[in-house]
Amino acid sequence: MSRLLDWRQWWTQHPRARWGIAALAVALLGWWLMRPGSTGESQGATFAVRRGPLEITVLESGSIEALESQEIKCEVRVGYQGTKILRIVEEGYLVTEEDVRQGKVLVELDGSEIEKQLVQQEIQFQNAAASLADAEQNYQIQLNQNLTDLAAAQQKVRFARMDFDKLLGDQVAEAILRQLGLDLIVASVMTNSLTTTSPGGVPESSTAALAPKLHAPTRDGAGAAPRLQGSSSPGDTVEGADGQSLPVLAQLPEPVEISSSGQVPRAGLLPFNGVSPLPTEASLRLPSPHEVDFSRYASLDALGDGEAKQRLRKLEDDLQVAQKELGQATVTLEGTRRLFEKGFVTRNDLQRDEIAYENARLKVQTAETARALYLKYEFARTAEETLSKYLDAIRELDKTRRQALSRLAQAEARLRSAQAQYEVQRRQREDLRDQLTKCVIRAQKPGLVVYGSGRDDYIYRDEDAIREGATVRERQTIITIPDMTRMAVTVRIHESHIKKIRRGQKARITVDAFPDLVLTGEVTRVAVLPDSQNRWINPDMKVYRTTVTIDGVHEWLKPGMSAKVEILVNRLEDAVYVPVQCVVPAERGHVCYVARGRRVERRPVQIGEFNDEFIQIREGLREGELVLLRPPVSLESPGGRPEEEGEASPAPARAAQLPGPPSPPRRS
């Protein structure tokens, strides 16, 4: 009894001894349980091989979102600095049909800068409109002035032709002009059908657009650029300044169409150096009056009923009268001389008759000289001078026409330039007005208001989060209104599983907020390329965005909820399977550790398909055998060689394992 009391006293007085004895007991127990061939290791962490149906699934986590959503983006172009949100509806607000009808304001952006630009643009637009009106009036003024000048030049041509016909007669003048080829040239000039050849040898009209039929320029719609209406062709006439009908030279080209970017087509513009090629010859070639031999027409028979014939007839008449007077004076003088010889008349009478004869003779000489001088000099000079005036009038008409074309082309260019400037300023004003309108975003579709796009808001910094006072850039999503009747789960499938996923595969969906409710769905979309957003987090891991549509309508589902998706890839009706952690990669495949009483057998196996929990064993295991859930560390040598009792060990595994099928991901 006293010894027992002494032992208890010693036990209570030496705590270190107590701890040492307890540690020794634990060590002995651990050695007993962990010794080679112990049944504790083989029986404490084993799994019985099963045979039966096995579902091959891929389990991933994702978030719920709507299949169809209305993304309201910032459409205001304000540069890189962005624009501020002045007012925004609270997140989670339910937009109703009444809100859509009344045009409820969801977002109001800052449009002060656009208003300032719009004021300046309005000033530029009004200046462009004034310049356009001035160019229109100048064009009409120049057109009328050209018609007046052209009418005067054509009148000079007609008067010069009348003078030529008056001088020689209609038939003779027509014959001479036909001989010179002037009849065709004059007809071409007067009817505007003359064509010449450009320096490059390409036929081109010598009379471009000059006098089109113009309607009053109108503005198509509110603020539309004016356009010249109507067209004309050669042979048409317009009323000149003096009320006379004048031939229209050609059609005025249509106004230049301006593209949406404000560029004007280069067709019809000057060469690239901005200088037209210089002409190498006169634009209108006329014959010279020296080519006509007017002496052929210096007779009454050759001339027509004109001034020249009248003048020549008068000279002929004067000569005939003088000759008759000379004959009469000669007869009278001879009679007077005979009478004077017989003494019947006085000397004074004789001298008077002599003087009369001399006057008659001088008249004949004068008449003959006048006729000769007229036929030799004055007639040819007058005819050539009249023809030269006619040719000069034709040249003046061509010059007037070309000057008119040049002035009209300049006026037209100024008009087109004013039209283009007006159109540019108008479009810029309309664009600014549209931008100002886009600063106020109204409800267009009923639904739940979600800030941002609902999936990539984490990319932006905290100061870029959607809220009042935040700055948004162009094309950034401000609000998303999802369609709550069609929901889906978006998951990211690892590249090791992506070849198993196909459209149409069924899936089971479990929402984290409601784990007891299991939903069904179907794979509707599998991305072709890896998710680009994931590379910012882990560049080495490739995942593919996959959309699983949820069957039915569930009002309690909300966008952004977390969910787990189990995609059914395949179903094996009769499969031998074990937990995935029972299979260990080896040098030549995979092995499992089979518990056989107090011993452990390292057995090679051939694996098949697998899911998150189990893996198919095609060969190597039988139903009911016990396999270790983890490899026995105590049986592995540092080189990876097992030490089993009673049987030969397989070849040692290498330190660097050969690549095999990727290990299935563990359930989180």
C-alpha positions in Angstrom: 0.0 0.0 0.0 2.8 2.4 0.9 4.5 1.6 -2.5 1.4 2.5 -4.3 1.2 5.8 -2.5 4.9 6.5 -3.2 4.3 5.8 -6.9 1.4 8.2 -7.1 3.4 10.8 -5.3 6.3 10.4 -7.6 3.9 10.5 -10.7 2.4 13.8 -9.5 5.7 15.4 -8.7 7.4 14.6 -12.1 5.3 15.9 -15.0 8.1 15.6 -17.5 8.3 11.9 -16.8 4.6 11.6 -17.5 5.0 13.3 -20.9 8.0 11.2 -21.8 6.2 8.0 -21.0 3.2 9.1 -23.0 5.3 10.0 -26.0 7.0 6.6 -25.8 3.7 4.9 -25.8 2.5 6.8 -28.8 5.7 6.0 -30.7 5.4 2.3 -29.9 1.8 2.3 -31.1 2.6 4.1 -34.3 5.5 1.7 -35.0 3.1 -1.2 -34.5 0.5 0.2 -36.9 3.0 1.4 -39.6 5.2 -1.7 -39.7 5.5 -3.5 -43.1 2.6 -5.8 -43.8 0.4 -4.3 -41.1 -3.4 -4.7 -41.6 -4.0 -1.2 -40.3 -2.6 0.4 -43.4 -4.3 -1.9 -45.8 -7.7 -1.9 -44.2 -7.9 1.7 -42.9 -7.8 3.7 -46.2 -9.2 1.3 -48.9 -12.0 1.3 -51.4 -13.8 -1.7 -52.8 -13.7 -1.9 -56.5 -17.2 -1.4 -57.9 -19.0 -2.5 -61.1 -22.0 -0.7 -62.5 -23.2 2.4 -64.4 -20.8 5.3 -64.4 -21.6 8.8 -65.7 -18.7 10.6 -67.2 -19.2 14.3 -66.4 -17.2 17.6 -66.4 -17.8 19.7 -63.4 -17.1 23.5 -63.6 -18.3 26.6 -61.8 -19.7 29.6 -63.5 -22.1 32.5 -63.2 -25.7 32.9 -64.4 -26.5 35.4 -67.1 -29.2 36.1 -69.6 -28.9 34.6 -73.1 -30.3 37.8 -74.7 -29.6 41.2 -73.1 -29.9 44.8 -74.2 -26.6 46.4 -73.7 -26.9 50.2 -73.4 -23.5 51.7 -74.4 -22.0 55.1 -74.4 -22.3 56.4 -77.9 -20.9 59.9 -77.2 -17.6 60.7 -79.0 -15.7 62.9 -76.7 -12.2 61.6 -77.1 -10.0 59.7 -74.8 -11.0 61.7 -71.7 -14.5 60.2 -71.8 -17.7 61.8 -70.4 -19.2 61.8 -66.9 -22.4 60.2 -65.7 -24.6 63.0 -64.3 -27.5 60.8 -63.3 -28.2 57.0 -63.5 -31.1 54.8 -62.3 -30.3 52.6 -59.4 -29.0 49.1 -60.1 -31.7 46.5 -59.8 -34.5 48.8 -60.9 -37.2 46.9 -62.8 -38.0 48.8 -66.1 -41.7 48.4 -66.9 -43.7 48.8 -70.0 -45.1 52.1 -68.6 -41.5 53.3 -68.3 -40.8 52.5 -71.9 -44.0 54.3 -73.1 -43.2 57.4 -71.1 -39.5 57.3 -72.1 -38.0 57.1 -68.6 -34.5 58.5 -68.4 -32.1 55.8 -67.4 -28.8 57.6 -67.8 -27.9 61.2 -68.3 -24.3 62.0 -69.5 -22.5 65.3 -69.4 -23.0 67.1 -72.7 -21.6 70.6 -71.9 -18.6 70.2 -74.2 -20.9 69.1 -77.1 -23.1 72.1 -76.5 -20.1 74.4 -76.8 -19.0 72.7 -80.0 -22.6 72.9 -81.3 -22.6 76.7 -80.8 -19.4 77.1 -82.8 -20.6 74.7 -85.5 -23.9 76.6 -85.8 -21.9 79.7 -86.6 -19.8 77.9 -89.3 -23.0 76.4 -90.7 -24.6 79.8 -91.1 -21.5 81.1 -92.8 -21.5 78.2 -95.2 -25.2 78.7 -96.0 -24.5 82.4 -96.7 -21.6 81.5 -98.9 -23.7 79.0 -100.8 -26.5 81.5 -101.4 -23.9 84.0 -102.7 -22.4 81.4 -105.0 -25.8 80.5 -106.3 -26.6 84.1 -107.2 -23.2 84.6 -108.7 -23.7 81.6 -110.8 -27.1 82.9 -112.1 -25.6 86.3 -112.7 -22.6 84.8 -114.7 -25.0 82.6 -116.6 -27.2 85.5 -117.7 -24.1 87.6 -118.5 -22.7 84.7 -120.7 -26.0 84.5 -122.5 -26.0 88.2 -123.2 -22.4 88.2 -124.4 -23.1 85.1 -126.6 -26.2 86.8 -128.1 -24.2 89.9 -128.9 -21.4 87.9 -130.6 -23.9 85.8 -132.6 -25.6 89.0 -133.7 -22.2 90.4 -135.0 -21.7 87.2 -136.9 -25.2 87.5 -138.5 -24.6 91.2 -139.4 -21.2 90.5 -140.9 -22.7 87.8 -143.0 -25.5 90.2 -144.1 -22.9 92.7 -145.1 -21.0 90.0 -147.1 -24.3 88.9 -148.8 -25.2 92.5 -149.4 -22.0 93.2 -151.1 -21.8 90.2 -153.4 -25.3 88.8 -153.4 -26.7 85.7 -151.6 -25.8 83.2 -154.2 -22.3 84.4 -154.9 -21.6 84.8 -151.1 -22.9 81.3 -150.4 -20.7 79.9 -153.2 -17.6 81.6 -151.8 -18.3 80.5 -148.3 -18.9 76.9 -149.5 -15.6 77.1 -151.4 -13.8 78.1 -148.2 -15.7 75.5 -146.1 -17.1 78.3 -143.9 -20.6 77.0 -144.3 -19.9 74.0 -142.1 -17.8 75.9 -139.6 -20.4 78.6 -139.2 -23.2 76.1 -138.9 -21.1 74.3 -136.2 -20.4 77.4 -134.3 -24.0 78.6 -134.5 -25.5 75.2 -133.7 -22.8 74.3 -131.2 -22.0 70.9 -132.7 -18.3 71.6 -133.6 -15.8 69.0 -132.2 -12.1 69.3 -132.1 -9.3 67.0 -131.2 -7.4 67.4 -127.9 -3.6 67.3 -127.9 -3.8 63.6 -126.9 -5.8 62.8 -130.0 -9.1 62.2 -128.2 -12.1 63.9 -129.8 -13.7 66.2 -127.3 -16.4 68.9 -127.6 -15.2 72.4 -128.2 -18.3 73.7 -126.4 -18.7 72.4 -122.9 -21.5 73.2 -120.5 -22.6 76.8 -120.8 -26.3 77.4 -120.7 -28.3 74.5 -119.1 -32.0 74.8 -118.3 -31.9 75.7 -114.6 -34.6 75.5 -112.1 -34.4 77.6 -109.0 -32.0 75.9 -106.6 -34.0 74.2 -103.9 -33.1 72.6 -100.6 -34.0 69.0 -100.4 -35.5 68.6 -96.9 -34.4 70.5 -93.8 -30.9 71.8 -94.4 -30.2 69.6 -97.5 -27.6 70.9 -99.9 -29.0 72.8 -102.9 -28.9 70.9 -106.3 -29.1 72.2 -109.9 -32.2 70.6 -111.5 -32.8 69.7 -115.1 -30.7 69.1 -118.1 -30.5 70.1 -121.7 -28.9 68.9 -124.9 -27.5 70.5 -128.0 -30.3 71.9 -130.1 -32.4 73.1 -127.2 -32.9 76.8 -126.8 -33.1 79.2 -123.9 -34.2 82.8 -123.7 -31.4 85.3 -123.9 -31.2 88.7 -122.2 -32.8 90.4 -125.1 -35.7 87.9 -125.3 -34.2 86.0 -128.2 -34.1 82.3 -128.3 -30.4 81.1 -128.2 -29.0 77.6 -128.7 -28.1 75.7 -125.6 -24.4 74.7 -125.8 -24.5 71.5 -123.7 -25.6 70.0 -120.5 -24.3 71.2 -117.2 -22.6 68.4 -115.3 -24.5 67.1 -112.3 -23.5 68.4 -108.9 -20.6 66.5 -107.2 -21.9 63.8 -104.8 -20.1 64.0 -101.4 -19.4 60.8 -99.5 -20.2 60.3 -95.8 -16.5 61.0 -95.0 -16.7 64.4 -96.8 -14.5 63.4 -99.7 -15.1 64.5 -103.3 -14.5 62.1 -106.2 -11.4 62.9 -108.3 -13.2 62.2 -111.6 -13.1 65.2 -113.8 -10.5 67.1 -111.7 -7.3 68.6 -113.0 -4.1 66.5 -113.3 -2.2 65.7 -110.2 0.1 68.7 -110.6 -3.0 71.0 -110.8 -2.1 72.4 -114.2 -4.1 71.7 -117.4 -2.0 70.8 -120.5 -1.3 73.9 -122.7 -2.9 73.8 -126.2 -0.5 73.5 -129.1 -2.7 74.9 -131.8 -5.7 77.3 -132.2 -9.0 75.9 -131.1 -10.8 77.2 -134.3 -9.1 77.3 -137.6 -10.6 79.6 -140.2 -9.5 80.1 -143.9 -7.7 83.3 -145.0 -9.6 85.8 -147.2 -6.5 85.8 -149.5 -7.5 82.3 -150.7 -10.4 83.8 -152.7 -9.8 85.3 -156.1 -12.4 88.0 -156.2 -11.3 89.1 -159.8 -13.4 86.2 -161.0 -16.5 87.9 -159.8 -15.6 91.4 -161.3 -18.4 91.4 -163.9 -22.0 92.0 -164.0 -22.7 88.4 -165.0 -20.6 86.9 -162.2 -22.0 89.1 -159.4 -25.3 88.7 -157.7 -27.8 91.3 -156.8 -25.7 93.2 -154.3 -23.9 96.5 -153.7 -21.0 95.5 -155.8 -23.1 94.8 -158.8 -25.1 97.9 -158.3 -21.9 99.9 -158.0 -20.4 98.3 -161.1 -23.7 98.8 -163.0 -23.6 102.5 -162.1 -20.0 102.8 -163.3 -21.0 101.1 -166.5 -23.9 103.4 -166.9 -21.7 106.4 -166.3 -19.2 105.2 -168.9 -22.0 104.6 -171.4 -23.5 108.1 -170.8 -20.0 109.7 -171.1 -19.4 107.8 -174.4 -22.7 108.9 -175.8 -22.1 112.4 -174.8 -18.6 112.2 -176.3 -20.2 110.9 -179.6 -22.7 113.7 -179.6 -20.0 116.3 -178.9 -17.9 114.8 -181.7 -20.7 115.1 -184.3 -21.5 118.6 -183.1 -17.9 119.7 -183.3 -17.5 118.3 -186.8 -20.6 120.2 -188.0 -19.5 123.4 -186.3 -16.1 123.1 -188.0 -17.8 122.8 -191.5 -20.1 125.7 -190.8 -17.1 127.8 -189.5 -15.2 127.0 -192.7 -18.1 128.3 -194.7 -18.5 131.3 -192.4 -21.9 130.5 -191.0 -20.8 130.4 -187.3 -18.4 132.5 -185.3 -15.1 131.3 -183.7 -16.7 131.5 -180.3 -19.3 128.9 -181.4 -16.4 126.7 -182.6 -14.5 127.1 -179.4 -17.6 126.3 -177.3 -18.2 123.0 -179.2 -14.5 122.1 -178.9 -14.7 122.6 -175.2 -17.8 120.5 -175.0 -16.1 117.8 -176.9 -13.1 117.9 -174.6 -15.3 117.7 -171.6 -17.1 114.7 -173.0 -13.8 113.0 -173.8 -12.5 113.6 -170.3 -15.7 112.2 -168.8 -15.3 109.0 -170.8 -11.7 108.7 -169.6 -12.8 109.4 -166.0 -15.6 106.8 -166.3 -13.3 104.2 -167.8 -10.7 104.9 -165.1 -13.2 104.7 -162.3 -14.6 101.4 -163.7 -11.1 100.0 -164.1 -10.0 101.1 -160.6 -13.2 99.6 -159.0 -12.8 96.3 -160.7 -9.1 96.0 -160.0 -8.8 97.5 -156.5 -11.9 98.7 -154.8 -14.1 95.7 -155.5 -11.5 93.2 -154.3 -10.5 95.3 -151.3 -14.2 95.8 -150.2 -15.0 92.1 -150.7 -12.0 90.9 -148.8 -12.5 93.4 -146.1 -16.2 92.4 -145.7 -15.1 88.7 -145.6 -12.5 89.5 -143.0 -15.0 91.2 -140.8 -17.2 88.1 -141.1 -14.3 85.8 -140.1 -13.4 88.2 -137.3 -17.0 88.0 -136.1 -16.8 84.2 -136.1 -13.6 84.3 -134.1 -15.1 86.7 -131.7 -18.0 84.4 -131.3 -15.7 81.5 -130.5 -13.7 83.7 -128.1 -16.8 84.9 -126.4 -18.1 81.4 -126.0 -14.9 80.1 -124.5 -14.6 83.1 -122.2 -18.2 82.4 -121.2 -17.3 78.7 -120.6 -14.3 79.7 -118.5 -16.2 82.2 -116.4 -19.1 79.8 -116.0 -16.7 76.9 -115.0 -15.2 79.2 -112.3 -18.7 80.1 -111.1 -19.7 76.5 -111.1 -16.5 75.5 -109.2 -17.2 78.1 -106.6 -20.8 76.9 -106.4 -19.7 73.2 -106.0 -17.2 74.2 -103.4 -19.8 76.1 -101.5 -22.2 73.1 -101.8 -19.5 70.8 -100.5 -18.6 73.1 -97.6 -22.3 73.5 -96.8 -22.8 69.8 -96.8 -19.8 69.2 -94.6 -20.9 71.8 -92.1 -24.5 70.5 -92.2 -23.4 67.0 -91.4 -21.1 68.1 -88.6 -24.0 70.1 -87.1 -26.4 67.1 -87.4 -23.7 64.9 -85.9 -23.3 67.2 -82.9 -27.0 67.4 -82.5 -27.2 63.6 -82.6 -24.4 63.3 -80.0 -26.2 65.8 -77.7 -29.3 63.7 -78.0 -27.4 60.5 -77.1 -26.3 62.1 -73.8 -29.8 61.2 -72.5 -30.5 57.5 -72.6 -34.1 56.5 -72.2 -35.8 53.1 -71.6 -36.4 51.1 -74.7 -37.1 47.6 -73.3 -38.5 46.3 -70.0 -36.3 44.4 -67.7 -33.9 44.4 -64.7 -31.2 47.1 -64.7 -27.7 45.7 -64.3 -24.6 48.0 -64.2 -22.0 47.4 -66.8 -21.9 44.3 -69.0 -22.4 41.9 -66.0 -19.3 39.8 -66.7 -16.2 41.9 -67.3 -16.6 44.8 -64.9 -13.7 43.4 -62.8 -11.3 44.6 -65.6 -11.8 48.2 -64.7 -10.5 49.9 -61.6 -12.7 51.0 -58.8 -12.8 54.6 -60.0 -14.2 53.3 -63.4 -17.1 51.5 -61.8 -20.5 52.6 -63.1 -21.9 55.2 -60.8 -22.9 58.8 -60.7 -19.8 61.0 -61.4 -17.9 58.2 -63.0 -16.3 58.6 -66.4 -17.2 56.4 -69.3 -15.6 56.1 -72.7 -17.1 55.6 -76.1 -18.6 52.1 -76.7 -18.4 51.2 -73.0 -21.4 49.3 -71.7 -23.2 51.4 -69.0 -26.4 49.3 -68.4 -27.4 45.8 -69.3 -31.1 44.8 -69.3 -31.2 41.0 -69.4 -34.1 38.9 -70.7 -35.1 37.0 -67.5 -37.1 34.4 -69.5 -34.0 32.8 -71.1 -31.1 32.3 -68.6 -27.9 30.4 -69.0 -24.7 29.6 -67.2 -21.3 30.6 -68.6 -18.5 28.3 -67.5 -14.8 28.1 -68.5 -13.8 24.6 -69.5 -10.1 23.6 -69.1 -8.3 22.7 -72.3 -7.9 19.1 -71.0 -11.6 18.6 -71.1 -12.7 20.8 -74.1 -12.5 17.9 -76.6 -15.2 16.2 -74.7 -17.7 19.0 -74.8 -20.2 19.2 -77.7 -23.3 21.2 -78.4 -26.5 19.4 -77.4 -25.0 17.7 -74.3 -27.2 17.6 -71.3 -26.1 19.2 -68.0 -27.2 19.4 -64.3 -27.0 22.8 -62.7 -26.9 23.6 -59.0 -27.1 27.2 -57.9 -24.9 28.0 -54.8 -27.7 30.0 -53.2 -30.1 27.1 -53.5 -28.1 23.9 -53.3 -31.1 21.6 -52.9 -32.6 22.6 -56.3 -31.1 20.9 -59.3 -31.9 22.4 -62.7 -31.4 20.9 -66.1 -29.8 22.5 -69.2 -28.1 21.9 -72.5 -24.8 23.0 -74.0 -25.6 25.6 -76.7 -22.2 27.2 -77.4 -18.6 26.2 -77.2 -15.9 28.8 -77.9 -13.4 28.0 -80.7 -10.6 30.1 -79.2 -9.4 30.3 -75.6 -10.8 33.0 -73.4 -8.7 36.2 -73.8 -9.7 37.6 -70.4 -8.1 34.7 -68.6 -4.6 35.5 -69.9 -4.4 38.5 -67.6 -4.8 36.2 -64.6 -2.9 33.1 -65.6 -1.3 33.2 -69.1 -0.4 29.5 -69.0 -3.9 28.2 -68.4 -6.2 28.0 -71.4 -9.9 27.9 -70.8 -12.8 28.0 -73.3 -16.1 29.9 -72.6 -19.0 27.5 -72.8 -22.7 28.5 -72.5 -25.2 26.1 -70.9 -28.8 27.1 -71.4 -31.1 26.5 -68.4 -34.4 24.7 -69.2 -37.6 26.5 -68.2 -38.3 29.8 -66.5 -37.3 30.4 -62.9 -38.2 33.7 -61.4 -35.8 33.3 -58.5 -32.8 33.2 -60.9 -30.8 36.4 -61.0 -28.0 37.4 -63.3 -24.6 37.1 -61.6 -25.5 34.1 -59.3 -22.8 31.5 -58.9 -23.6 28.0 -60.0 -22.0 24.6 -60.6 -22.6 22.9 -63.9 -22.1 19.1 -64.4 -22.0 18.3 -68.1 -22.9 14.7 -68.9 -20.3 13.6 -71.5 -21.0 9.9 -71.5 -22.7 7.1 -69.6 -21.0 3.7 -69.1 -23.7 1.1 -68.3 -21.3 -1.6 -67.0 -18.0 -0.3 -65.9 -15.4 -1.2 -63.2 -14.4 1.9 -61.5 -12.5 3.3 -58.5 -11.8 6.8 -57.0 -9.5 8.8 -59.2 -7.0 9.1 -56.3 -6.5 5.3 -56.3 -4.7 5.5 -59.7 -1.0 6.5 -59.6 1.0 7.3 -62.8 3.9 4.9 -63.3 6.7 4.5 -65.8 4.7 2.4 -68.2 1.2 3.5 -67.5 -0.8 3.6 -64.3 -0.8 1.3 -61.2 -3.1 0.7 -58.2 -2.2 -0.6 -54.8 -4.3 -3.6 -53.9 -4.7 -4.7 -50.3 -4.3 -8.5 -49.9 -4.6 -9.3 -46.2 -1.5 -7.9 -44.5 0.3 -7.4 -47.8 0.0 -4.6 -50.5 0.3 -5.5 -54.2 1.4 -3.0 -56.8 -0.7 -3.8 -59.8 -0.6 -2.2 -63.3 -4.0 -1.2 -64.6 -5.5 0.2 -67.9 -7.7 3.2 -67.3 -10.6 4.5 -69.4 -12.8 7.5 -69.0 -13.2 9.4 -65.8 -15.2 12.1 -64.0 -14.5 14.3 -61.0 -14.8 11.4 -58.6 -14.3 8.0 -60.3 -12.2 6.6 -63.1 -12.9 3.5 -65.3 -10.6 0.5 -64.9 -10.7 -1.4 -68.2 -8.1 -4.0 -67.1 -6.3 -5.0 -64.0 -8.9 -5.0 -61.2 -11.9 -7.1 -60.3 -15.1 -6.1 -58.6 -14.8 -6.3 -54.8 -11.0 -6.0 -54.6 -9.7 -3.5 -52.0 -7.5 -0.7 -53.4 -5.6 1.9 -51.3 -6.9 5.5 -51.6 -3.3 6.8 -51.4 0.0 5.2 -52.4 1.8 3.5 -49.4 4.7 5.8 -48.8 6.3 3.3 -46.5 6.6 0.8 -49.3 8.3 3.1 -51.7 12.1 3.4 -51.8 13.7 6.8 -52.6 14.1 5.7 -56.1 10.4 4.7 -56.3 10.9 0.9 -56.0 8.3 -1.0 -54.0 9.4 -3.5 -51.3 6.8 -6.2 -51.1 7.0 -9.4 -49.2 7.0 -12.8 -50.8 7.1 -11.7 -54.5 9.4 -10.0 -57.0 9.1 -6.3 -57.4 8.4 -4.7 -60.8 11.0 -2.5 -62.6 11.7 0.6 -60.6 9.9 3.8 -61.7 12.0 6.6 -63.0 12.2 9.9 -61.2 10.8 11.7 -64.2 7.6 10.0 -65.1 6.7 9.5 -68.7 3.8 11.7 -69.8 0.4 10.1 -69.5 -3.3 11.1 -69.7 -3.8 14.3 -67.7 -4.9 13.9 -64.2 -8.6 14.8 -63.7 -9.2 18.0 -61.7 -10.2 17.5 -58.1 -13.6 18.7 -56.9 -13.2 21.9 -55.1 
